[in-house]
Amino acid sequence: MAGIIDTLKLKYKTGSVMTRLIFINVAVFILLKVVAVTFTLFNVHSLDLIVFLGVPSQMTLLLDRLWTLITYMFVHEGFLHLLFNMLWLYWFGQIFLQYFSGRSLGSLYVLGGLAGALLYVVAFNTIPYYIDMGRGWMIGASASVMAIVMGAAFYRPDVQLHLLLLGPVKIVYIAIFAFVLDFLSLGNATNPGGHVAHIGGALLGYMFAMQYKKGRDITHWMSKLIDGFVEIFKPRQKKSKMRVEHARSETDWDYNKRRHSEQEEIDAILDKLKQSGYSSLSADEKKKLFDASKK
């Protein structure tokens, strides 16, 4: 058992931001289930953690529980809800990380969740159909995940996923299909808040992709905010007496631009390989292709 825990700790520490987000969501799910079982065994029915951590539709209650704008995007009540959200995050998160840094993915996850929560609260306080439903709460990472799905899909619309029975399908079509399903389900009484939040996250992800193509990174301010928050809880290291000069690391924008340029170069080499064969590649192109295959 100790070995399994150590392995999980290592995977979390060495994993990407996407991996850590999946770990956090799964850990929160397990913890809440353990607490729920404990409450049941000891007849504690006065506390409902899902309600305490979920975003309330009532504005007055939300102002008293502002933390729910963040906590809700890591909370799932049902296993299938968690499973499908994490699968979408894993599939599209891997594509996203081919062109952007993990820092950008984490920031977009949070911004997508906030956009989903905002649209949910606005809809349930302005649209008659939702107002008539009365007070409610919303949980789940769906809005955050949809932001990453749309961000990846509209930044690199030609990338394909191989789907069972359908074969290769462009991810932009998958993203549009998911968005249309959510829009058509806005009148569904079984999960109205969830579909509204999906729309909010999807629009934020689309905006991110379109603005990034124009040279603007709308997640930049959130990245700085998260960095500052993490720095507060980061263990202080003793200052070394030896003076060391550090090279200035590249910014998120430079990193993403370099990754995009490298990917375009590899795509061009692959096209040449497909059309003219391996022998047509130069020694430099072969080396670049070999190096890319090891990443």
PyMOL commands that set and color helices and strands:
alter all, ss='L'
color gray80, all
select helices_A, chain A and resi 2-14+17-41+49-53+59-64+68-74+79-96+102-126+128-131+142-155+171-184+192-213+220-233+252-276+278-280+283-293
alter helices_A, ss='H'
color red, helices_A
select strands_A, chain A and resi 55-56+137-138+160-163+167-170
alter strands_A, ss='S'
color yellow, strands_A
deselect
rebuild
show_as cartoon
